[in-house]
Amino acid sequence: MKCHITGFLFTLSWGLASSLYFHQGEKEEKCIIEDIPGDTLVTGHYKIQSWDFATRDFLPSAPGLGLFVNVKGPNEQVLLHKLYGPESHFTFQSHSQGEHHICLMSNSTKIAVFAGTKLRIHLNIQVGEHPIDESLDETKDKINDVKERIQYLINQMQYISRQQDYQRSREEEFRQMSEETNSSVLWWAIVQTIILLSMGAWQMRHMKNFLIAKKLV
């Protein structure tokens, strides 16, 4: 089927970022005119969905669905010509200032069999040296999740450290109590020995005096 360009040419002049969606038929090429300064990085993010005008709902996309991206500069020089998947992003660098044509065309030949079905393309154009990355939120979520896991591990380590300090203090108390008990037992044994020796000496002295009184010795 011969490619044709529809009357979709217009100028995007909304600043550094432009977001829109449009419907596109089979092998139908639609172009966007963007006035871009020279030596500037341009990033485009897009997503293709099959749209049924009868049911006003999305349909499953055809296998192998993709998008041809063709970018031409002010002097008709080709800056980008490549086939991408159903959801992706493309980048190119402008060499000179002026109007750049960003043309998009699907590679699908299967949507025509469905009456009233076209492709809806969501497109976000970002112009500048530091384009906004749509994956930043997901990256931040992952970083926050990692931070939470690290904080959880730190809390667990601190808890284990406190438990170890507590066990060491309990062991110190138990050791001190054992030493005090052993010391008390030793002194009690010494006192008992002294008492026994004293009683034995007193009994021997008393027996000796008794024998002398009875003139048995």
JOBELLIN-V64954 format. One line per field, one symbol per residue. psi: psi as a letter, one per 40 degrees, with the letter a starting at -180 (. if undefined). A space follows every 50 residues. Layout:
BEGIN
psi: ???
END
This chain:
BEGIN
psi: hhiihigehihhfeaehhhiiiihahfhhhihhhhhiifhhhhhhihhih hhddefiiihiiiehahhhhhiadfehhdhhihiaehaiiiihhdiiahh hhhhhieieeedehhehihhhhhhhhhidgihheeddddddddddddddd dddddddddddddddddddddddddddddddddddddddddddddddddd dddddddddddddefe.
END
